[in-house]
Amino acid sequence: MESSEIREILELTEGKNVISLAGGLPDPKYFPVEELAQISSDVIREYGWKALQYSVTRGVREFRNELVRFMERAGIPGERPYNIIVTSGSQQALSLLSQILINPNDIVIVEKPTYLAAINVFKSVGAKFEGVGIDEHGMKIEELEEKLKEFRREGKKPKVVYTIPTAQNPSGVSMSNERREWLLELAEEYDFLIIEDDPYSHFMFEDHIRFERLRAKDKYRVIYTSTMSKILAPGLRLGWVAAHPDIIDALETAKQNADLHTSTFNQLIAAEALKRGVVDSHIPKVKEAYRAKRDAMLESLEEYMDGVAKWTKPVGGLFVFVYLDENLDTKEMLPMALSEGVAYVPGSAFYIDGSGRNTMRLNFSYPSIEEIREAIKRLSKVVREYTAKVSG
C-alpha cells in the first residue's frame, strides 16, 4: 500500500498561509447546512432508534430506492435496489472492487493519467497495469484496441478497464459518445469488465456537450460507482456501486469484512435530501459557481503562464491539468511553490509508470476566485524561477 500524495500535501498546508490547489475539495460555502440540519432532526424524530441502529450491509432500503430514482433522473434508467450497494464513499467502492475482482498479476487497463487513489488500490492487490493515453475526447480507444489485439496474440486477457469517462480526474476531459460505444463493443469482443467511476458528471460546464453514461448502455459488463461527496457533502462518506447482482453479492461479503455497513443515520439523511429535492436544487448552484472558478483559472493561466506551460480546457469536474517543459520535475519544484504560498499535486502521481513528471494537477473548486488568480500568479513566478534554475 502507498500513501496518498494529496493527503500528504493537505497535511503540509493545513494551518499555513498557503493557497491550496491540491485537494479535490468542494467549496464549503455551498454545503446545504440549514437543510441538512433540519433533515437530521427530522430523521431522528421520524425513525427514532432505527436511525441509530445497525443496518443491512447492502444499504438502507430507503436510500437505495432514492438512488434508483436519482440515477433515472440522471439518465440511467432501469436500476433496481438489489443492483446497488452503499459504500463509505466511492473510495471504499474502488477498494472493495479491487478485492473481489483482481488477483495478483491480473491486467487492469487505465487512462494515462488517471485517479491516483484508484492506482493505489489496484496496486495493493497486485494488479499489472496497462496505460492508454487520452486527448480532448477522452481515452484513445483506437490505442486501446491495438493493445487488446496485442494481448490476444500473446495469449493474455485483461480483467478490467477502469475509466472516468465524464469530466475525468485529473484532466477534466470527457470521452466522446462515439468512443463510449466503441469501448462497449470492445468489452463484448474481448470479454472484460468496465469500472465507470462517475463523481463529476453533474458538473459539466458546456451545455452543448451531450453524453451517455456507460452504465445506461450496458448493465451486464459496466460496474458504476458514484458518490454523494461532490453533490451533497463529503463528510457524510456515502458512495454507491450499481452492478450485476453477482458482483453486488460479492461486494456485500467484502464489505461485511470491512465495516459491516455504512452509517445508517447518514444514509437516511441522504435519502431525505434526495427525496426533498435538496440534492437536485443544490447541483445547479454549485455547477455555476465551479464554472466561474474554472473560467477564472483558465483566464489566469492564459495571463500568467502563456509561453511556459500548456493545460487542458476542462469541460467539467474540478481540475485543470498542466504540462510544463519535459525537462522539468513538478515534484522537485513543489517545495519552492509551498515557500511561495501555493500548493498543487505533482502529476507523476496520476501515472501508473511514474511518467508525467513535468505535469501537475490544479483544483479550482475549493479556493475563491481571488485566491485562484493569486495562486496562479504565485505559481507562474515559481515555474519561471525553476525553469531558469534547471536551464542554467
KADAHU-V166269 format. One record per pair of residues at least 6 apart in sequence whose ideal C-beta (glycine too) atoms are under 6 Angstrom apart, sorted by the first residue. I is the first residue (numbers start at 0). J is the second residue. If there is no record, write none. Layout:
BEGIN
I:J
I:J
END
This chain:
BEGIN
0:123
1:119
3:116
4:348
5:21
5:22
5:344
8:21
8:342
9:22
12:19
12:342
16:340
17:340
17:342
18:341
18:366
18:370
18:374
19:342
20:343
20:361
20:362
20:374
21:342
21:343
21:344
23:317
23:362
24:365
25:229
25:364
26:364
26:365
29:285
30:232
31:277
31:281
34:277
38:268
38:271
38:272
39:268
42:50
42:267
42:268
43:50
46:267
50:264
50:267
54:260
54:263
56:251
56:254
56:255
56:260
57:84
57:251
58:84
58:85
59:266
61:270
62:266
62:269
62:270
63:80
63:83
64:80
65:270
65:273
65:274
66:83
66:239
67:78
69:273
70:78
74:215
75:212
75:214
75:215
78:241
81:244
82:241
83:239
83:241
84:240
84:247
84:250
85:239
85:261
86:92
86:238
87:236
87:261
88:236
88:238
89:224
89:226
89:238
90:116
92:224
92:238
92:240
93:117
93:120
94:120
95:250
95:253
95:254
97:120
97:121
97:124
98:253
99:249
99:253
101:124
101:126
103:125
104:127
105:126
105:158
106:127
106:129
106:157
106:158
107:121
107:126
107:128
107:159
108:129
108:157
108:160
109:161
110:133
110:138
111:130
111:132
111:350
112:169
112:349
112:350
112:355
114:168
115:348
115:349
117:161
118:351
128:351
129:146
130:351
131:138
131:139
131:142
131:143
132:139
132:142
135:172
136:175
137:164
137:172
137:173
137:174
137:178
138:162
138:174
140:178
140:181
140:182
147:189
157:191
159:192
159:194
160:191
160:193
161:194
163:196
164:174
165:173
165:200
165:210
166:173
166:199
166:315
166:316
169:318
169:320
169:349
169:360
170:311
170:320
171:311
171:313
171:316
171:318
173:314
176:211
179:213
183:216
183:217
186:193
186:220
192:220
193:220
193:221
194:222
195:213
195:214
195:221
195:223
196:224
197:225
198:226
198:229
199:315
199:316
201:230
201:282
202:286
202:289
202:315
203:315
204:290
204:315
205:314
208:314
213:221
214:221
214:223
222:242
223:241
224:240
226:238
227:235
227:237
227:269
230:278
230:282
231:272
231:278
235:265
237:265
237:269
272:278
289:364
292:363
292:368
293:363
295:368
295:371
296:319
296:363
296:371
299:372
299:375
300:310
300:375
303:375
303:376
303:379
304:379
307:382
308:321
308:323
309:322
310:319
310:321
311:319
311:320
313:319
317:362
317:364
318:360
318:362
319:361
320:360
321:359
322:358
323:357
325:357
327:357
328:356
329:345
329:346
329:359
330:345
332:385
335:381
335:385
336:381
339:377
339:381
340:377
341:374
341:377
341:378
343:359
343:361
344:360
345:359
346:355
346:358
346:359
347:353
347:355
347:356
363:371
END
